[in-house]
Amino acid sequence: VSLLLEACEIAVSIIDAATAQQKKSTAFIPIMEFVEETVDIFGHQAEVHAASLQSVGTPSTEMAQNLHMIIENLVRKTFGIARVSSGITDANMDSLPGTFSVCRACIRRCPLLLVNLNLAVDGTNVQNAFAASLNVAMLSVTSREVDVVRAAFLYLNDTFLLAAVSVQTEDIRHSSAIKCTEAVNLFRVKLVSVLI
């Protein structure tokens, strides 16, 4: 975990420095790929801790707590790069495909973490990462950027599949991760109206 922590600290430092210097968003592509791979590999451990916070699973270990903190920080930074919480008008279109890929990894490996992630660092404002990402993905499907549209559809598809699985299996982790299928269905309806 210490090696991963060091790598993540380096990634966060690069993100912070490049953001402060307003570098081109293409500079973030390798970092976003690193975040996606980190979530793919360690997301299930972070999910154990997220489930323990919801009293859904078994108590988490110190390693699971550390991985949860690391992944939460990386995902929050990824949202910051793409400016997803600001809405589609302020979103950084070049970095949206990478952000949606990170979200897909979260949906597959640690949905509770994504659903409960507050994008506001100070904790006073509530900017739900899941709701913000779904909203931006839904609005992105009409973009002229092929990569953005493709990534948005893949993310929305994974989210809808997770909602369908949670309804069919009544899996506590999945059903609480989606919180309520009605919210996902509302986004489906909005998506259809955007596409029509």
N, C-alpha and C positions, 0 to 999 in steps of 0.2 A: 504494500500500500504506500510506503514511503516513496518509492520510485514513481508510482502513479501520481502521488501528490506533487512531487517536484515537476513532473511533466505538465501537470495541470496548472501549476503556478506559472510556469514558463508560458503556456498557452494564454492564460489570463493576462500576463504582462504584455504579450504581443498584441492581444486584442485591445487592451487599454492604450498602449502606445500608438497603435495604428488608428484607433478611433480619435484620439486626441489630435493626431496629425492629419486627420481626415483623409487617410489613404484610400485609394480605390478599393472597392469592395472585393475585387478579384484577389487581393492580397489575403483575404480571409478564407478562401476556398480550402487550403490545406488545414487550417485550424478547424473549420467546420467538419471536415472529414475526420479529423482526430476526435472531435466531440462525438460524432456519430458512432465511430468505432468504440469509443470509451463506453457509451451508453449500451451498445450491442453486447459488449463483453461483461460489463459490471452492473448493468441496469437491474438485473434480477436481484442482486444483493441490496441495491438501493431501495428496491420495491419491498423487500422484507422489512426494512426500517419504516418505510412509508406506511405499510400495513400495520405495523405495531403502533404507530401514532394514531391510527384509526381504530385500534383495538380489534383488528380483523384477524391478525395472524399471531404467530408466536413472538415472544420478545426478541428484539434484534440484538445482535452482537455489536461490539465496539467497531469492528471492521465494517459492518453494514451501515452503522451510523456515519462513519467517516466517508464511505463511498456515496452515501446519500448526500452528504454535504458537498462533496466534490462535484458530483453530477448535477446537483441543483445549481451550484454556482456556474458551471460550464453552460448549462442550458439557459440560465438567466442572461449570461453574457452573449450567447448566440442570438437571443431575442433582441438584445441591445444593438447588435450589429445590424440586424435587419429592420430595426425600429418597428417591430410588429405591434407593440402595444399602442403606438400612435395611430394605427389604422392604415388603410391602404394608400391614402394620399401621401403620407409621409414615409411609407415603407421603402426600403432600399431594395429595389427590384432585382439587382444583380445578386444579392445575397439570399433572396427568398428561397430558391431551390435548395440551398444548403440548410436553411432553417427548417423547411418542410421535411427534409431528410432526417434531421435531428428529431423532429417531432414524431416522425414515423418510427424511429428507433425507440423513442419513449413509449409510444402506443403499444409496441410489441413487447418491450422489456420492463417498463416501469410506468404504467398508465396512472397509478395513484400519485406518483411524484409530479407528473405533468398536470394532472387535474387540480392538485392542491398547491401548485407553485404560484406564489405571488410575485409578480414582476417588480413591484415596488420594493426597493432595497430597504427603505426605512421602515417598512411594515405598517405605516399609518394608512396609506392608500391601498386599496385592494384592486389590483389589476391581474385578473386571473389569466394565466398563460394559456390554458386550454381554450377558454372562450375567445381570447384575442387571436390565437392561431387559427381556430376554426373560422372566425369572421374574416380574417385576411385571406385565408385559403379560398373561402367561398367567393370573395370578391376578386380574387386573382384569376379565376377561371376565364374571365373575359379579357385578360391581358393579351397583348400582341406578342409577348415573349413566350416562345414555345416551351422553353425549359421551366419557366414559372408555372405555366398552365399544367404541364405534365406533372411536376412535383406536387402542385396543389391537389390535382385529382388523385394521385397516389396516396397522399396523406388523408384526404377525405374518405377514400375507399377503405383504407386501413381502419379509420375511426368508425365507419359505418359497420364494417365487419366485426369489430370488437363489440359494438353495441348489439349486433345481432347474436353473437355468441353469448353475451352476458344474459340476454333475454332467454335464450334457449336452454342454457345450462344453469342459470341462476347462480353462477359462481359469485361468491361474495366479493372477491377481489375485483372482478371485472364489473359487476353491477355497481359497486361503490366507486370504482374508477370513473365510470361514465356518469355517475351521480344520478342522473335520470335520463332514461331513453327519450323522454319527451324533448329534452334539449337538443339531442342529436337529430331527432325527427324534425324539430323546428328548423335546424340548419339545412336539412334535406329539402324542406318546403321552400326555404329562401333560395337555396341553390337552384332548384327547378325554376323559380320565378326569375332568377338572374339569367338563366340559360334561354328562357323563352323569349 
